[in-house]
Amino acid sequence: MKVAEMRMLRWMYGYTRKDRVRNKIIRDKVGVASVEDKLRESSMRWFGYVERRDVDPPVMRCERLSIAGLRKGRGRPKKYWGDIVRQDISLLRLTEDMTHDRKAWRSRIKVVG
């Protein structure tokens, strides 16, 4: 994903790989944040919405549902949304309690680019 993004940014600015211009310089000149950071921001925005909603909806019961006796398959374990969100929260040094203040949450997760 990063390679395709940088290829598009180089194309936008008119550079080729032969010009040997560093990615950071191109990103600064174009003035955009990375796609990875923007995806993290949208995921955190959705997480804030999920955390702020009421406890009553039936969807909340599905979130806490665990299936007993489920056998895991071979290979790499699946990536679950909750696990990715926990990683992003620790990466951005946030806590789940911060989600209740929407303005503060939005300002903390905003990617400047």
N, C-alpha and C positions, 0 to 999 in steps of 0.2 A: 504494500500500500504506500509506503514511504517513497519507494522508487518511482512509482507512477505519479505521485504528487510532485516530486522534484522535477520529473521530466516535463510536466505541464508548466511548472513555474519557470523553468529554463526556457521553454518555448514561448511563454508570455513575454519574457524579458528579452528574448532574442539571443540567448547564450546557448552554446553547445557544450558537450562534455570536453571537446578539444580545447575550449577556452580555459579550462582548468580553474574555474571560479568556484570557491567553496559554497556549500549549500547555505550556510549561515548568512553569508553576504547576500546571496540571491534572495533569501527569505526576508532580510532586513530591507532590501531595496524594493521588493514587491509590497511588503507591509502586510503580510497575512500570517495568521497562526497556523500551526500544523493541523492536518485533518485529525490526527490522533487526539490532540488536545480539544478540538471542537467536538469530537464524538464523546470524549470524557465529560465535557461540559453538559451536553444534552442528556447524557445518562444521569449525571448528578442532578440536573433539573427535574427529570422524571422521578428520581428517588425522593427528592424533596416533596414533590406532589404526593407520592404514595405515603410518605411518612406523616404528612399533614392531614390526610383524610380521616374520616370518622372510623371508629372501631366496629360499628354495626354491620357494614356491608358483608355479604356472603363471601366476597373475594378474600377478605381477611382470613377466613377459615381455611381457604385453599392455600394461602401462603404458609400457614403453620402446619399444614398437613404433612405427615411423614408416613411413608409406606414401610411396614415392617416386613422383613424377610425378602427384601428385594436384592437379587444378586447382581453384582456389577459385571459388566462385560469385559472382554480383554481390551488391551490398548490403553491409550491415554484417557484419563478421566475427562468427562464433559465439563465445559466451562459453564457455570451457572451464573445468572445475572446477579444474584446476591453476593456471590464470592467476588465477582469483578467489582461490584460497588464497594465492598469492604476494602479491597485493595486500593481503589481510588480514594476512598475516605482517608486511609492511612497515608497515601502519597501526598494528598493535599493538606494533611494535618487538620482534619475536621472531626467533629463528633456528630452523632445522630441527633443530639439535643439541639444543635444549631438549626435544624430544619424548621423548627416552629416559628422562627422569625424570618419570614420570607425575604424581606429586603436584605437582611444581613447574609442570608444563605446565598442569594443571587450574586451579591457583590463578592463573596468569597470564592464562588466557583467560576466566575466570569473569566474568560480567556481574552487577554488583550493581544491584538495582533493586527 
